[in-house]
Amino acid sequence: MLVKTFGSAVYGIEAITITIEVNISGGKPAYFIVGLPDNAVRESMQRVEAALQTNNLRMPRQKIVVNMAPADIRKEGSAYDLTIATAILASSGQMGGDNLDKYLIMGELSLDGSLQPIKGALPIAIQARKDGFKGFILPKQNAREAAIVNDLDVYGVETIKQVVDFFNGNITLSTEVVNTREDFFNSMAQFDSDFSEVRGQENIKRALEIAAAGGHNVILIGPPGAGKTMLARRLPSILPPLSLYESLETTKIHSVAGKLSAADALVTVRPFRSPHHTISDVALVGGGSNPQPGEISLAHNGVLFLDELPEFKRSALEVMRQPLEERKVTISRAKFSVDYPSSFVLVASMNPCPCGYFNHPDRQCVCPPGAVQKYLSKVSGPLLDRIDLHVEVTPVNFTELASDRLAEKSACIRERVIQARDIQLQRFGKKPDLYANAQMSPQMVRDICKISDAGQTLLKKAMEKLGLSARAYDRILKVSRTIADLAGSEDIELEHLAEAIQFRSLDRDGWGG
């Protein structure tokens, strides 16, 4: 008897519906799975057989052929266990199969028949709704994640026995209900840290406010213990809140990577990813034999923090150059390619030299001649050119550290950032993919970031003295535009331009010279 059930395959952050066809016929007992399955799918028959036997169900001792269509798309992972098991049970007459075509079924089986969570439940649920399925049956751990999709009944189950009883009409499964907007708005401003806890460092806070307002990349250079990491970790608290669309887009990426817990339905705060400097190229940008999103995609719509930047492998840093410009990464394989979005604010930190005390106001650098330049050269010029703000972080003195005066709260800074972003949204209103000054194209920079003759003279002198590239020229204008937006100014004034130029620390004489 031929029976069809439906599952799904995830490519990038999108899903494709997969039809599982099972035919049980006479002959010598044997199991065949066709349709480009990987090893995890091939091994599913052993898991299915053990799970059925444990739950007093029968694995047919006949020839079983499982076809996974479309047959030219590679099927990966263990999430098809439940799909295959239900088709076998319906084909062998142990389970009713009248309504199987109305449900999309996914789940990994344990040997005792319980279900393990799957990856990509959200994009699968979105595709299930598009394809007109009535419901989605999946492991309980993924139910909240899938339930944020409306107009789709989501059933979270714990064992295969529940699925069998449901299709046999013995039990009624309850649908998982998530109030998406309520969950989103209740937790969109929950942060563990605040800028009010930072003593001193007002100039660094100003730089991070500019970075947040315009979506600019920033590098913090300073001695050990000056507060670089502490300041970077507070940047998400002043970024504008995620829109519902951004939240869904970010959740899809984390869902595909299997990073959502059973209690999570949505990613409601901007991600903050801080990979260790030993990270590989593939782990950073994504890829692998079965492509998965990397850290730069997990940081989409949030912050990627690279602590101790020169300690990262040069090859890992260089592969970030194109995603920083295009705000997406393409993973290509022989038969397919997938795109992962990667629009993030890059925050990097580094010591100025191997000992950490070059340009320190109180302590003397003990590095040998040439060591500073050698250390700084670990970070390539093209990568530094893509970083808009170079900020020197100086140690906080005792008086500021011991002060009881609370600094400005993140919420106050965030209000100014939101106001500046609102100005930018109005400016880019007809271009939905643009929402921050850092994303402007060179032609838009020419049209929008106009400066006076005095500004042109100042910028010309800076270009000649610092030896800046054309990309650095554009980035200075973008930062100037953001500073003007924070000030509520329609035009880029001379002081806005001067402030933007002084954020090119690594281009100045005295750094590694």
C-alpha positions in Angstrom: 0.0 0.0 0.0 1.4 3.4 -1.0 1.1 6.3 1.6 2.4 9.9 1.4 3.4 12.1 4.3 5.0 15.5 4.2 8.2 16.9 5.7 10.5 19.8 4.9 14.1 20.6 4.0 15.8 23.9 5.0 18.2 25.6 2.5 19.6 28.9 3.8 16.8 30.4 5.8 14.0 29.1 3.5 12.2 25.7 3.5 11.1 23.4 0.7 8.3 20.9 1.2 9.4 17.2 0.9 7.0 14.4 0.0 7.8 11.1 1.8 6.3 8.2 -0.2 6.3 4.7 1.5 5.4 1.5 -0.3 5.2 -1.8 1.5 5.1 -4.9 -0.8 5.7 -8.6 -0.5 9.1 -10.1 -0.8 12.2 -10.6 1.3 12.3 -8.1 4.3 14.4 -5.1 3.3 14.5 -1.3 3.8 15.3 1.1 0.9 15.5 4.9 1.2 15.9 6.8 -2.1 15.9 10.4 -3.1 19.4 11.6 -2.2 19.4 10.9 1.6 22.5 11.5 3.7 23.8 9.1 6.3 21.6 10.5 9.1 18.5 9.9 6.9 19.6 6.4 6.0 20.1 5.5 9.7 16.5 6.6 10.4 15.1 3.1 9.7 17.0 1.6 12.7 15.7 4.4 15.0 12.1 4.0 13.6 12.2 0.2 14.1 13.4 0.5 17.7 10.9 3.3 18.5 7.9 1.3 17.1 8.9 -1.9 19.0 9.3 0.0 22.3 5.7 1.4 21.9 4.1 -2.0 21.1 3.8 -1.1 17.4 4.9 -3.4 14.6 7.6 -2.8 12.0 6.5 -4.7 8.8 8.7 -7.6 7.9 8.3 -6.9 4.2 10.0 -4.9 1.5 9.7 -1.2 2.4 10.7 1.5 -0.1 10.9 5.1 1.1 11.1 7.8 -1.6 11.9 11.4 -0.7 10.7 13.7 -3.4 11.9 15.9 -5.1 14.6 13.3 -5.7 17.2 15.7 -6.9 17.4 17.7 -3.7 19.7 16.4 -1.0 17.9 15.4 2.3 19.9 15.9 5.4 19.5 15.3 9.2 17.4 13.2 11.5 14.2 15.3 11.4 12.5 13.0 8.9 12.3 10.1 11.5 8.7 10.9 12.5 7.6 11.6 8.9 8.9 8.2 7.7 7.5 6.4 10.8 4.0 7.7 10.4 4.0 6.8 6.7 5.1 3.2 7.5 2.4 2.9 10.2 -0.3 4.2 7.9 0.9 2.0 5.0 0.8 -1.1 7.3 -2.7 -0.3 8.5 -1.7 0.5 12.1 -2.7 4.1 11.9 -5.4 6.0 10.1 -4.1 7.8 7.0 -7.1 9.8 5.8 -5.9 13.2 7.1 -2.1 12.8 6.6 -2.1 15.1 3.6 -3.4 18.0 5.8 -0.4 17.9 8.1 3.3 18.5 7.8 5.1 16.2 10.2 8.7 16.5 11.5 10.7 15.1 14.4 13.8 13.1 15.4 12.9 9.8 17.2 14.7 8.4 20.2 14.8 4.6 20.6 12.1 4.9 23.3 9.7 6.7 20.9 10.2 10.2 22.5 10.9 13.1 20.2 14.0 15.3 20.0 14.0 18.9 18.8 14.7 19.8 15.2 16.4 22.8 13.5 14.6 25.3 11.4 11.1 24.9 12.8 10.2 28.6 12.0 11.0 28.6 8.3 9.4 25.2 8.0 6.2 26.5 9.6 6.2 29.6 7.3 6.5 27.3 4.2 3.8 25.0 5.6 1.4 27.9 5.8 2.3 29.0 2.2 1.7 25.5 0.9 -1.8 25.4 2.5 -1.3 22.7 5.2 -3.8 22.7 8.0 -1.4 21.9 10.8 2.2 21.2 11.7 3.1 18.3 14.0 6.6 18.6 15.6 8.5 18.0 18.9 7.1 19.9 21.9 10.5 21.7 22.3 10.0 23.5 19.0 6.3 24.2 19.4 6.5 27.9 20.6 9.0 28.7 17.9 6.6 27.4 15.1 3.5 28.8 16.8 4.4 32.4 16.0 3.2 31.7 12.5 -0.5 32.5 12.3 -3.2 30.6 10.3 -1.4 27.3 11.0 -2.3 24.8 13.8 0.8 23.8 15.6 0.8 20.6 17.7 3.7 20.0 20.0 4.0 16.2 20.8 6.4 14.3 23.1 6.1 10.7 21.8 5.2 8.9 18.6 2.4 7.2 20.5 0.6 10.6 20.8 0.8 11.0 17.0 -0.6 7.5 16.4 -3.5 8.1 18.8 -4.2 11.5 17.2 -4.6 10.1 13.7 -6.5 7.1 15.1 -9.0 9.5 16.7 -8.2 8.3 20.2 -7.0 11.7 21.6 -7.2 15.3 20.7 -4.0 17.3 20.6 -4.0 20.9 21.9 -2.6 23.6 19.6 0.3 25.7 20.8 -0.8 29.4 21.0 1.7 32.3 21.2 0.7 35.9 21.3 3.5 37.1 19.1 3.1 40.8 19.5 2.6 40.6 23.3 5.7 38.4 23.7 7.6 40.8 21.4 6.7 44.0 23.1 7.1 42.6 26.6 10.7 41.6 26.2 12.1 44.0 23.6 13.8 46.3 26.2 15.3 43.8 28.6 19.0 44.2 29.1 21.5 42.9 31.7 23.8 45.9 31.6 23.4 49.7 31.2 25.7 52.6 30.3 24.9 54.2 33.6 27.2 51.7 35.3 30.2 53.0 33.3 32.3 55.6 35.1 33.9 58.2 32.9 34.7 57.3 29.3 32.3 60.0 28.0 34.2 60.2 24.7 33.9 56.5 24.1 30.1 56.6 24.9 29.8 59.4 22.3 31.5 57.2 19.7 29.3 54.3 20.4 26.2 56.5 20.3 27.3 57.6 16.8 27.9 54.0 15.8 24.5 53.0 17.0 22.7 55.9 15.3 24.3 55.3 11.9 25.0 51.6 12.0 28.7 52.3 11.8 31.5 49.8 12.5 33.9 50.7 15.3 37.2 49.6 16.7 38.3 50.3 20.3 42.1 50.6 20.9 43.4 50.8 24.4 45.5 49.2 27.2 44.3 46.2 29.2 41.6 46.9 31.7 40.6 50.2 30.2 37.0 49.0 29.6 36.9 48.1 25.9 34.9 44.9 26.4 32.6 46.4 29.0 31.7 49.2 26.7 31.2 47.0 23.7 28.8 44.7 25.6 26.5 47.6 26.4 26.1 48.7 22.8 22.9 46.6 22.2 21.2 48.5 25.0 21.3 51.8 23.0 20.5 50.3 19.6 17.0 50.9 18.3 14.6 48.1 19.2 14.0 45.4 16.6 11.0 45.8 14.4 8.7 42.7 14.2 10.0 42.0 10.7 13.6 42.2 11.9 12.7 40.0 14.9 11.2 37.3 12.6 14.2 37.4 10.2 16.7 37.1 13.1 14.6 34.3 14.6 14.7 32.3 11.4 18.5 32.4 11.3 18.7 31.2 14.9 16.1 28.6 14.3 18.1 27.2 11.3 21.2 27.1 13.5 19.4 25.4 16.4 20.1 28.2 18.8 16.6 28.8 20.1 15.6 27.2 23.5 12.2 25.6 24.1 11.1 28.7 26.0 11.9 31.1 23.1 9.3 32.0 20.5 11.0 35.1 19.1 14.4 36.8 19.3 13.2 40.1 20.8 16.5 41.9 21.5 19.3 42.5 19.1 21.9 39.7 19.0 25.3 40.2 20.5 27.8 37.6 19.3 31.3 37.4 20.7 33.3 34.5 19.1 36.7 33.5 20.5 39.8 34.4 18.5 40.5 30.8 17.7 37.4 30.6 15.5 37.7 29.0 12.1 36.8 30.7 8.8 33.8 28.5 8.3 32.5 29.0 11.8 32.8 32.8 11.4 31.1 33.3 8.0 29.2 30.0 7.7 29.4 27.0 5.4 30.5 23.4 6.0 29.5 20.3 4.1 25.9 20.9 5.2 25.9 24.7 5.1 25.0 26.4 8.4 24.9 30.1 9.3 28.1 31.4 10.9 28.7 34.0 13.6 28.3 36.9 11.2 24.8 35.7 10.3 23.8 34.9 13.9 24.7 38.6 14.6 22.3 39.8 11.8 20.4 42.9 13.0 22.7 43.0 16.0 26.4 43.3 17.1 29.4 41.2 16.2 32.1 41.8 18.8 35.7 40.6 18.0 37.8 40.9 21.1 41.6 41.1 20.7 41.2 41.6 16.9 44.9 40.9 16.0 44.8 37.5 17.6 42.2 36.3 15.1 43.5 34.3 12.1 44.1 36.7 9.2 42.3 34.4 6.8 39.2 34.5 9.1 39.2 38.3 9.2 39.7 38.7 5.4 36.7 36.6 4.5 34.6 39.2 6.4 35.5 42.0 4.0 32.8 41.2 1.3 30.0 40.5 3.9 30.8 43.8 5.5 30.1 45.6 2.2 27.2 43.5 0.8 25.5 42.7 4.2 25.0 39.1 3.1 27.1 36.0 2.7 26.7 33.5 -0.1 27.8 29.9 0.5 28.3 28.1 -2.8 28.5 24.4 -3.4 28.7 22.3 -6.6 24.9 21.8 -7.0 23.5 24.7 -5.0 24.2 28.0 -3.2 22.5 29.6 -0.2 22.4 33.2 1.0 22.5 34.1 4.7 21.8 37.8 5.6 24.6 39.4 7.7 23.8 43.0 8.4 25.5 43.8 11.7 27.4 46.4 13.5 31.0 45.3 13.9 32.7 46.2 17.1 36.4 45.2 17.4 38.8 45.8 20.3 42.6 45.5 20.4 45.6 46.5 22.5 47.8 49.0 20.8 50.9 46.8 21.0 52.0 43.3 22.4 52.6 44.6 25.9 49.4 46.7 25.7 50.8 50.1 26.9 51.8 52.0 23.8 50.6 55.6 24.1 49.6 54.9 27.7 49.6 58.2 29.8 51.3 56.6 32.9 53.0 53.3 31.9 55.9 52.9 29.5 55.7 50.6 26.6 58.4 47.9 26.8 58.0 46.5 23.2 61.1 46.4 21.1 61.5 48.7 18.0 59.1 47.8 15.2 57.0 45.6 17.4 54.1 48.1 17.5 53.9 48.3 13.7 54.2 44.5 13.4 51.4 44.0 15.8 49.1 46.5 14.1 49.9 45.0 10.7 48.2 41.7 11.8 45.0 43.6 10.9 45.0 44.4 7.2 44.5 47.9 5.8 41.5 46.9 3.7 39.7 45.6 6.8 40.5 48.7 8.8 39.3 50.8 5.9 35.9 49.3 6.3 35.7 50.4 10.0 34.3 53.9 10.3 35.2 54.8 13.8 38.7 54.3 15.3 38.4 55.1 19.0 41.3 55.4 21.6 40.2 54.1 25.0 42.2 55.6 27.8 42.2 54.3 31.4 39.8 55.8 33.9 41.4 57.7 36.8 40.7 56.9 40.5 38.5 59.9 41.1 36.0 58.9 38.3 36.1 55.2 39.4 35.3 56.1 43.0 32.6 58.6 42.2 29.0 57.7 43.2 27.5 59.8 40.4 25.5 57.7 38.0 26.2 58.3 34.4 23.5 58.8 31.7 21.2 55.8 31.4 21.2 53.7 28.2 17.5 54.5 27.8 18.3 58.2 27.4 21.0 57.6 24.8 18.7 55.2 23.0 16.1 57.9 22.6 18.5 60.1 20.8 19.6 57.1 18.6 16.0 56.4 17.7 15.4 60.0 16.8 18.4 60.0 14.5 17.3 56.7 12.9 13.8 58.1 12.3 15.4 61.0 10.4 17.3 58.4 8.3 14.2 56.3 7.7 12.4 59.4 6.3 15.4 60.1 4.1 15.5 56.5 2.7 11.7 56.0 2.8 11.5 54.8 -0.8 14.4 52.3 -0.3 13.1 49.7 2.2 16.5 47.9 2.4 18.2 51.0 3.7 17.7 52.1 7.3 21.0 53.6 8.4 23.6 56.0 7.0 26.3 53.3 7.0 24.4 51.5 4.2 24.4 54.4 1.7 25.9 53.7 -1.7 28.7 56.0 -3.0 26.2 57.7 -5.3 23.8 58.4 -2.4 26.8 59.8 -0.4 27.4 62.3 -3.1 23.7 63.3 -3.3 23.0 63.4 0.5 26.3 64.2 2.2 26.9 67.6 0.7 29.4 69.9 2.5 30.4 73.5 2.3 33.6 74.9 0.7 35.2 75.2 4.1 34.3 71.6 4.8 35.8 70.6 1.4 39.0 72.4 2.3 39.2 70.7 5.8 38.5 67.2 4.2 41.1 67.8 1.5 43.8 68.6 4.1 42.8 65.5 6.1 42.9 63.3 3.0 46.4 64.6 2.2 47.8 64.4 5.7 46.4 61.0 6.6 46.7 59.4 3.1 43.0 58.3 3.2 41.5 56.1 0.5 38.3 56.8 -1.4 36.4 54.4 0.8 37.6 56.3 3.9 36.5 59.5 2.3 33.0 58.1 1.9 32.9 56.8 5.4 33.9 60.1 6.9 31.0 61.7 5.1 28.6 59.0 6.3 29.8 59.5 9.9 29.4 63.3 9.5 25.9 62.8 8.3 25.1 60.7 11.4 26.6 63.3 13.7 24.5 65.9 12.0 21.4 63.7 12.4 22.1 63.4 16.1 22.3 67.1 16.4 19.1 67.6 14.4 20.9 69.5 11.7 19.8 69.4 8.0 23.3 70.3 6.8 26.7 68.8 7.7 28.4 71.6 9.5 32.2 72.1 9.9 32.2 70.7 13.5 30.4 67.6 12.4 33.0 66.9 9.8 35.9 67.7 12.2 34.5 65.2 14.7 34.2 62.5 12.1 37.8 63.1 10.9 39.2 62.7 14.4 37.7 59.2 14.6 40.4 58.0 12.1 43.0 57.3 14.9 44.8 54.5 13.1 45.4 56.7 10.1 47.3 59.3 12.1 51.0 59.7 12.7 52.1 58.2 16.0 50.3 54.8 15.5 53.0 52.3 14.8 55.3 54.8 13.2 
